[in-house]
């Protein structure tokens, strides 16, 4: 019997043992929920799995045996028998296959990898594989797999292009899936105005480019989309364009804007700062009508009734958490949080709402809601994403042992664990300045290093004592070493806490080890920098571009700094928030429909994801008595002034 055939019989026998039971594939953990429909499967061949296994057993040539096993594995995947197919695929020797069955083997391995959500492996197996097939259905299947892999890895541009390629071989392919992936591509890509090589891809890119530029320049969205329709009359994206044109909220600019702020009472200072920012953003030639409501004076029922009568397009606010909860509880969005008595029943709201705080925990945002917050928790969540973009993978959080401190750390830990695993993040907490030293030493594993040194000294001294060595012993040199398995430390405390923590961190880091960067939030950035500022030396912190770029909207700063005394950093942030809120009011429909669209605001580079305005902040560093800008999320240009 030929050796090749003996090997094939061995494979078949081994596969028979492994395939005697049928199990389901393990459930994937922590994966992004896929949007696409299941990958198109090839049509049944008319021969059962068992018949192919029997044929493989009876084959007289090795390549015939393996080809039957490839077909059997294909049918197993079609039937959802993933584990059986995986075992069979792992036993097939590709070198014994002819070219076409060998290509079919690669395709089935890619399908199996997709079932296990091993997306990188899918991309490796399908790279250039479409050129090895002549059948349109198999080429379409390959691009479906690549679409899924790119989409799950959040490579949305590549995912969309894979869908576009699929549509060349599968005319009934869903154009909406191409559009969905393209909406997640960062707007900076469309602003480049790159020209695609083929007409089909060029049409998709042109639609996103026209919409992005119309939103940037506050031009007519209807005109931009209609112009695209005339340029690409037979393009598959015509249905998408028509849907957008029929959405009045997307194409018609907001004309009636209501602003809900505390303009009197204990929170008046914050409300007035936001109001001044909103007024500064109004253009003299704008047709927008803005009406302010004082949430400290009017009841939420009265405000809602007036909003309904005025046919408001967009509502900005409320600002404070208590007013937000009352507004929701009043029934303004049909999602009551608490029982409210003596309030009349209210009609469902028809406006879009930009809330100026975080969403209450019990509230389920509606499709027309967006929450815009400057609080430290939201900033910390944005900051850890920036740390990840800098290449940090193992992070240590140090924060106060308070409800807010622990709550923030839990949210940050959860995000980091989802991205990089539980072993890549740790949190430590201090209750007061008195236990900061001990907490820092424990977090950096300095105490363990000191304990090892003590044990070594005791062993050396004990050994000398046993040997009755009367000679003068040389001094035992040692250095306490801190852990080197973390590459970033993020401090959750305020300026006073960080001033106390940073020196402890410095003295407990190994002198000859890799220096670990220390990050913090805008809580460390305050006016009284002369007080202990050297203790903050080397700390990186995030903040709104308006507070760090001195020439950003310089005229606005000069005007308001004299009118609003004191011109504190906190007031500057609130002014910037009002300015950005007014800018976002006209862009909410675009930003909610197109998550990749971003607005360069005074509070950061802004985008909307799952009803939340996410901010990419500027980063600066304390350098002695100076603050140096390290990273600018918003590029300052003369057109801003």
C-alpha positions in Angstrom: 0.0 0.0 0.0 1.4 3.4 -0.9 2.7 5.6 2.0 0.4 8.5 1.0 -2.6 6.3 1.2 -1.6 4.9 4.6 -1.4 8.4 5.9 -4.8 9.2 4.6 -6.3 6.1 6.2 -4.7 7.2 9.5 -6.3 10.6 9.2 -9.6 9.1 8.5 -9.3 6.7 11.4 -8.3 9.5 13.7 -11.1 11.7 12.5 -13.6 9.0 13.0 -12.6 8.8 16.7 -12.8 12.5 17.2 -16.0 12.9 15.3 -17.9 10.2 17.1 -19.6 12.9 19.2 -21.1 16.2 18.1 -20.6 19.3 20.3 -21.4 22.9 19.8 -18.8 25.6 19.6 -18.0 27.5 22.8 -19.7 30.8 23.3 -17.4 33.8 22.5 -16.8 36.2 25.4 -16.6 39.9 25.2 -17.2 40.2 21.5 -18.9 43.1 19.7 -22.3 42.1 18.6 -22.2 41.4 14.9 -24.5 43.4 12.6 -24.2 41.5 9.4 -26.4 38.6 8.4 -24.9 35.0 8.4 -22.4 34.3 5.7 -23.9 32.9 2.6 -23.4 29.1 2.5 -22.8 27.1 -0.7 -25.7 24.9 -2.0 -25.9 21.3 -0.8 -24.1 18.8 -3.1 -26.7 16.0 -2.7 -24.2 13.8 -0.9 -24.4 13.4 2.8 -21.5 13.9 5.3 -21.4 10.3 6.1 -21.3 9.3 2.4 -18.2 11.6 2.0 -16.6 10.1 5.0 -17.3 6.6 3.6 -15.9 7.7 0.2 -12.8 9.0 1.9 -12.3 5.6 3.6 -12.6 3.8 0.3 -10.5 6.1 -1.8 -7.4 4.6 -3.4 -5.5 8.0 -3.9 -4.5 10.3 -1.1 -5.8 13.5 -2.8 -9.2 11.8 -3.3 -9.4 10.9 0.4 -8.6 14.4 1.5 -10.9 16.0 -1.0 -13.8 14.1 0.4 -12.9 15.1 3.9 -12.8 18.8 2.8 -16.3 18.4 1.4 -17.4 16.7 4.6 -16.0 19.5 6.7 -17.7 22.1 4.5 -21.1 20.4 5.0 -20.5 20.1 8.7 -20.0 23.9 8.9 -23.1 24.4 6.8 -25.0 22.2 9.3 -23.6 24.1 12.3 -21.5 21.1 13.5 -18.5 23.5 14.2 -16.4 21.3 16.5 -16.6 18.2 14.2 -15.6 20.4 11.3 -12.7 21.9 13.2 -11.3 18.6 14.1 -11.6 17.3 10.6 -10.0 20.4 9.1 -7.0 20.2 11.5 -6.3 16.6 10.3 -6.3 17.4 6.5 -2.9 17.7 4.8 -3.1 20.6 2.4 0.0 19.5 0.6 -1.8 16.3 -0.6 -4.6 18.4 -2.2 -4.9 19.6 -5.8 -5.1 23.5 -6.2 -8.8 24.0 -6.1 -9.6 21.7 -3.2 -6.6 23.3 -1.4 -8.3 26.7 -1.8 -11.6 25.3 -0.6 -9.7 24.1 2.5 -8.5 27.6 3.2 -12.0 28.9 2.9 -13.4 26.4 5.3 -10.6 27.1 7.8 -11.6 30.8 7.6 -15.2 29.9 8.2 -14.2 27.9 11.2 -12.1 30.7 12.5 -15.1 33.1 12.2 -17.2 30.7 14.2 -14.6 31.0 17.0 -14.4 34.8 16.5 -10.7 34.5 15.7 -11.0 37.5 13.4 -7.3 38.1 12.7 -7.0 34.5 11.6 -10.0 35.0 9.2 -8.2 37.9 7.6 -4.9 36.0 7.3 -6.7 33.0 5.6 -8.8 35.1 3.2 -6.1 37.6 2.1 -6.2 37.3 -1.7 -8.2 34.1 -1.6 -10.9 35.5 -3.8 -8.6 35.5 -6.8 -8.3 31.7 -6.5 -12.0 31.1 -7.2 -14.0 31.5 -10.3 -17.5 31.1 -8.8 -19.1 34.4 -7.9 -20.8 32.9 -4.9 -17.5 31.8 -3.3 -15.9 35.1 -3.9 -18.9 36.8 -2.3 -18.6 34.4 0.7 -14.9 35.4 1.1 -15.8 39.1 1.2 -18.6 38.5 3.7 -16.1 36.8 6.0 -13.6 39.7 5.6 -16.4 42.2 6.3 -17.3 40.4 9.5 -13.6 40.3 10.6 -13.0 43.9 9.9 -16.2 45.0 11.5 -15.6 43.1 14.7 -12.1 44.6 14.9 -13.7 48.1 14.4 -11.8 48.6 11.1 -14.9 50.1 9.6 -13.5 51.5 6.4 -12.0 48.1 5.4 -15.3 46.5 6.4 -17.3 48.7 4.1 -14.9 48.2 1.3 -15.2 44.4 1.7 -19.0 44.8 1.5 -18.6 46.8 -1.6 -16.5 44.1 -3.2 -19.1 41.5 -2.2 -21.8 43.5 -4.0 -19.9 43.0 -7.3 -20.6 39.3 -7.1 -23.9 39.3 -5.2 -26.1 42.0 -6.7 -28.8 41.5 -3.9 -26.2 42.4 -1.2 -27.7 44.8 1.3 -26.4 48.3 0.6 -27.5 49.4 4.1 -24.7 47.4 5.6 -22.2 49.2 3.5 -23.6 52.5 4.7 -23.6 51.4 8.3 -19.9 50.6 8.3 -19.1 53.8 6.5 -20.8 55.9 9.1 -18.3 54.7 11.7 -15.3 55.8 9.6 -13.8 58.9 11.2 -14.9 62.1 9.5 -11.2 63.2 9.2 -10.9 60.6 6.4 -13.7 62.1 4.4 -12.4 65.6 4.9 -9.2 64.6 3.1 -11.2 64.4 -0.2 -9.4 61.3 -1.4 -10.5 60.0 -4.8 -11.3 56.3 -5.1 -10.2 54.4 -8.2 -13.5 52.7 -9.2 -16.9 54.3 -9.7 -18.7 52.1 -7.2 -16.4 52.9 -4.3 -16.1 56.5 -5.4 -19.9 56.9 -5.2 -20.0 55.7 -1.6 -17.1 57.9 -0.5 -18.6 61.0 -2.3 -21.8 60.7 -0.4 -20.0 60.7 3.0 -17.7 63.5 1.8 -20.6 65.8 0.7 -22.5 65.2 4.0 -19.5 65.8 6.1 -18.6 69.0 4.4 -22.2 70.3 4.5 -22.3 69.6 8.2 -18.9 71.3 8.7 -19.8 74.4 6.9 -23.5 74.5 8.0 -24.6 74.3 4.4 -27.9 72.9 3.1 -27.9 69.1 3.6 -30.7 68.7 1.1 -28.7 70.4 -1.6 -25.6 68.3 -0.8 -27.5 65.0 -1.1 -29.5 66.1 -4.1 -26.2 67.0 -5.9 -24.8 63.6 -5.1 -27.9 61.9 -6.5 -27.5 63.8 -9.8 -23.8 62.8 -10.0 -24.5 59.1 -9.3 -28.0 58.3 -10.6 -27.5 54.5 -10.8 -25.5 54.0 -7.7 -26.8 51.4 -5.1 -26.6 54.1 -2.4 -29.5 56.0 -4.0 -31.9 54.3 -1.6 -29.8 55.5 1.4 -29.7 59.0 0.0 -33.5 59.0 -0.5 -34.0 57.9 3.1 -31.9 60.8 4.4 -33.7 63.3 2.2 -37.1 62.2 3.6 -35.9 62.7 7.1 -36.8 66.3 7.9 -34.7 66.4 11.1 -31.6 65.4 9.1 -32.1 67.9 6.2 -33.7 70.9 7.9 -31.7 73.1 10.2 -32.9 73.7 13.7 -34.7 77.1 13.9 -36.3 77.0 17.3 -33.9 76.2 20.2 -34.9 76.3 23.8 -32.3 76.4 26.6 -33.0 75.2 30.1 -30.5 76.6 32.7 -30.4 77.7 36.3 -30.2 81.4 35.9 -30.9 82.3 39.5 -30.4 80.6 42.9 -27.4 78.7 44.1 -26.4 77.4 40.6 -26.8 80.7 38.8 -23.1 81.2 38.3 -22.8 78.0 36.4 -25.9 78.5 34.4 -24.9 82.1 33.4 -21.5 80.9 32.3 -23.1 78.3 30.0 -25.6 80.9 28.7 -22.8 83.3 27.8 -21.1 80.6 25.8 -24.3 79.9 23.9 -24.8 83.6 23.1 -21.2 83.9 22.0 -21.8 81.0 19.5 -24.8 82.8 17.9 -24.1 84.3 14.5 -25.5 87.7 13.7 -27.0 86.5 10.4 -28.4 83.3 11.9 -32.2 82.7 11.6 -32.1 80.6 14.8 -34.4 81.7 17.5 -33.1 80.9 21.0 -35.3 81.1 24.1 -33.9 80.7 27.7 -35.9 79.2 30.6 -34.8 79.5 34.2 -35.1 76.1 35.7 -34.7 77.6 39.2 -37.9 79.7 38.7 -40.3 77.8 36.4 -41.7 74.4 37.1 -40.8 71.6 34.7 -44.5 71.2 33.8 -44.7 74.9 32.8 -41.5 74.6 30.8 -42.7 71.5 29.0 -46.0 73.1 28.0 -44.3 76.1 26.6 -41.8 73.9 24.6 -44.7 72.0 23.1 -46.6 75.2 22.1 -43.4 76.8 20.6 -42.7 73.7 18.4 -39.1 73.6 19.6 -36.7 71.8 17.3 -33.9 71.3 19.8 -33.8 71.6 23.6 -30.4 72.3 25.4 -30.4 71.4 29.1 -31.2 71.1 31.9 -27.8 71.5 33.4 -28.0 70.3 37.0 -28.8 66.6 37.8 -31.8 67.4 40.0 -33.5 69.4 37.2 -32.8 66.6 34.7 -34.4 64.0 37.0 -37.4 66.2 37.5 -37.7 66.9 33.8 -37.7 63.1 33.1 -40.0 62.4 36.0 -42.5 65.0 34.7 -43.1 62.6 31.8 -41.3 64.7 29.1 -39.9 61.6 27.5 -42.4 59.0 28.7 -39.8 57.4 30.9 -40.6 58.4 34.5 -37.9 57.9 37.1 -39.9 58.6 40.3 -43.5 59.2 41.2 -44.4 62.9 40.8 -47.7 64.1 42.1 -49.8 67.2 41.2 -48.3 67.3 37.7 -50.5 67.1 34.6 -50.1 64.4 32.0 -47.7 65.5 29.3 -47.5 64.8 25.6 -44.6 63.0 24.1 -41.9 65.4 23.1 -41.1 66.0 19.4 -37.8 67.8 19.8 -34.2 66.6 20.0 -32.6 67.1 23.4 -29.0 67.8 24.3 -28.8 67.2 28.1 -26.0 69.0 29.8 -25.0 66.3 32.2 -24.7 62.5 32.5 -27.8 60.3 32.0 -29.4 59.2 35.3 -28.7 55.6 35.9 -32.4 54.6 35.7 -33.0 56.4 32.4 -33.1 54.7 29.1 -32.1 57.4 26.5 -34.4 57.8 23.5 -33.1 57.9 19.9 -33.3 61.8 19.9 -31.3 62.2 23.2 -27.6 63.1 23.6 -25.9 63.6 27.0 -23.1 66.2 27.1 -21.2 66.2 30.4 -18.0 67.8 31.7 -17.9 65.8 34.9 -14.7 64.0 36.1 -16.2 60.5 35.6 -16.9 61.1 31.9 -13.5 62.7 31.6 -11.8 59.7 33.2 -13.5 57.3 30.8 -12.3 59.4 27.9 -8.8 59.5 29.3 -8.4 55.7 29.6 -9.2 55.4 25.9 -6.5 57.9 25.2 -4.0 55.9 27.3 -4.9 52.8 25.3 -4.3 54.8 22.1 -0.8 55.7 23.4 0.0 51.9 23.6 -0.4 51.4 27.3 -1.8 47.9 28.1 -1.2 47.5 31.8 -2.6 50.3 34.0 -2.8 51.0 37.7 -5.6 53.3 39.1 -5.0 55.1 42.4 -8.0 56.9 43.9 -9.8 58.0 47.0 -11.8 55.4 48.9 -15.1 57.2 48.3 -18.3 56.2 46.6 -17.4 58.3 43.6 -13.8 57.2 43.6 -14.7 53.5 43.7 -17.5 53.9 41.2 -15.3 55.6 38.7 -12.6 53.0 39.1 -15.1 50.1 38.6 -16.2 51.6 35.3 -12.6 52.2 34.1 -11.6 48.7 35.2 -14.6 47.2 33.3 -13.6 49.0 30.1 -10.0 48.0 30.4 -10.8 44.4 31.2 -13.1 44.2 28.1 -10.2 45.4 26.0 -7.1 43.8 27.5 -8.2 41.3 30.2 -8.5 41.3 34.0 -4.8 40.7 34.5 -4.0 44.1 32.9 -5.6 46.4 35.4 -5.6 47.0 39.1 -7.2 49.6 41.4 -5.9 50.8 44.8 -7.6 53.2 47.2 -6.6 55.5 50.1 -8.8 56.7 52.9 -6.7 59.7 53.9 -3.3 61.3 53.5 -2.1 59.1 56.4 -2.3 55.8 54.5 -1.1 57.1 51.1 2.5 55.9 51.6 1.4 52.4 52.5 -1.1 52.2 49.6 1.5 53.4 47.1 4.0 50.9 48.4 1.5 48.0 48.2 0.3 49.0 44.8 3.9 49.2 43.4 4.9 46.0 45.2 7.6 47.8 47.2 6.7 46.1 50.4 7.2 42.7 48.8 10.7 43.8 47.6 11.6 45.1 51.1 10.4 41.8 52.6 12.6 39.8 50.2 15.6 42.0 51.1 14.9 41.5 54.8 14.8 37.7 54.3 18.1 37.7 52.4 19.8 39.7 55.2 18.5 37.3 57.8 19.7 34.3 55.8 23.2 35.9 55.3 23.5 36.8 59.0 22.3 33.4 60.1 24.8 31.7 57.8 27.6 33.7 59.2 26.6 33.0 62.8 26.5 29.2 62.1 30.0 29.4 60.6 31.4 31.4 63.6 32.9 33.7 61.0 34.7 36.4 63.1 36.0 38.3 60.0 34.5 41.6 59.3 31.5 41.1 56.9 31.2 43.1 53.8 28.2 45.4 53.6 25.2 43.9 51.8 24.2 46.3 49.1 20.6 46.3 48.0 18.0 48.4 46.3 14.2 48.2 46.8 12.6 47.6 43.4 9.1 48.5 42.3 7.0 46.4 39.9 7.7 46.7 36.2 4.6 45.0 34.9 2.6 48.2 34.6 3.2 50.9 32.1 0.8 53.7 33.2 -0.6 55.1 36.5 -3.8 57.1 36.4 -4.7 59.2 39.5 -8.4 59.7 40.2 -8.0 62.3 43.0 -8.1 66.1 43.0 -5.1 68.5 42.9 -4.5 68.3 46.7 -4.5 64.5 46.7 -2.3 64.3 43.6 0.2 66.7 45.2 0.6 64.3 48.1 0.6 61.2 46.0 3.1 62.1 43.3 6.2 62.4 45.6 5.4 59.0 47.2 5.2 57.5 43.7 8.5 59.1 42.7 10.4 57.8 45.7 9.0 54.3 45.4 9.8 53.8 41.7 13.0 51.9 41.1 15.8 54.4 40.4 17.2 52.3 37.6 13.9 50.9 36.3 11.7 52.1 33.5 10.0 55.3 34.5 6.2 54.9 34.6 4.2 57.9 33.3 1.6 59.3 35.7 -1.7 60.7 34.4 -4.6 62.7 36.0 -7.7 64.5 35.0 -8.4 68.3 34.8 -9.0 68.2 38.6 -5.3 68.9 39.0 -5.4 71.9 36.7 -6.3 74.9 38.9 -5.5 78.6 39.2 -3.3 78.3 42.3 -0.4 76.6 40.6 2.2 78.4 42.8 1.1 76.2 45.7 3.1 73.0 45.6 3.3 73.0 41.9 6.7 71.2 41.9 5.0 68.2 43.5 3.0 67.9 40.3 6.1 67.9 38.1 5.9 65.3 35.4 2.2 64.7 35.7 0.2 64.5 32.5 -3.4 65.8 32.6 -6.3 66.3 30.3 -8.5 69.4 29.9 -10.6 71.3 27.5 -8.7 73.0 24.6 -10.2 76.3 25.6 -8.3 76.3 28.9 -4.9 75.1 27.4 -4.7 76.8 24.1 -4.4 80.4 25.0 -5.0 81.8 21.5 -8.0 79.6 20.9 -11.0 82.0 20.6 -8.8 84.7 22.0 -11.4 87.5 21.3 -14.1 85.6 23.2 -11.7 85.1 26.2 -10.8 88.8 26.2 -14.4 89.9 26.1 -15.7 87.5 28.8 -12.7 87.7 31.1 -13.5 91.3 31.9 -17.2 90.7 32.2 -17.1 87.5 34.2 -15.1 87.9 37.4 -13.4 85.9 38.6 -12.5 84.4 35.2 -11.8 81.0 36.7 -10.9 77.8 34.9 -14.1 76.2 35.9 -16.1 79.2 34.4 -14.0 78.9 31.2 -15.0 75.2 30.9 -18.6 76.1 31.3 -18.5 78.9 28.8 -16.8 76.5 26.4 -19.6 73.9 27.1 -22.3 76.5 26.2 -20.4 77.4 23.0 -20.1 73.8 21.9 -23.7 73.0 22.9 -25.0 75.7 20.5 -22.7 74.3 17.8 -23.9 70.8 18.4 -27.6 71.8 18.3 -27.5 72.1 14.5 -25.4 69.0 14.1 -27.2 66.5 16.3 -29.1 64.6 13.5 -25.8 64.1 11.6 -23.8 63.1 14.6 -26.4 60.7 15.8 -26.8 59.1 12.4 -23.1 59.1 11.6 -21.1 58.1 14.7 -17.8 58.8 12.9 -18.6 62.5 12.4 -16.6 64.7 14.8 -16.8 68.4 15.7 -13.7 70.3 16.8 -15.1 72.1 19.8 -13.8 74.3 22.6 -14.3 71.4 25.1 -12.5 68.9 22.8 -13.0 66.9 19.7 -16.6 65.8 20.0 -18.5 62.8 18.6 -21.7 61.0 19.7 -21.7 57.3 20.6 -24.7 55.6 22.1 -26.4 58.8 23.0 -23.3 60.2 24.7 -21.1 63.1 23.6 -17.6 61.7 23.8 -14.7 64.2 24.2 -11.2 63.8 23.0 -9.3 66.2 25.2 -6.1 68.2 25.0 -3.2 66.8 27.2 -0.6 68.9 28.9 2.3 68.2 31.4 3.5 70.0 34.5 7.1 70.9 33.7 8.5 72.7 36.8 6.7 76.0 37.0 5.2 75.7 33.5 2.5 73.8 31.8 3.4 72.4 28.4 0.9 71.3 25.8 1.6 67.7 24.8 -1.3 66.7 22.6 -3.9 68.9 20.9 -7.2 67.3 20.0 -8.4 70.5 18.3 -6.1 72.2 15.9 -6.3 76.0 16.4 -6.7 78.0 13.2 -7.3 81.6 12.6 -10.8 80.9 11.3 -11.9 80.2 14.8 -11.4 83.9 15.9 
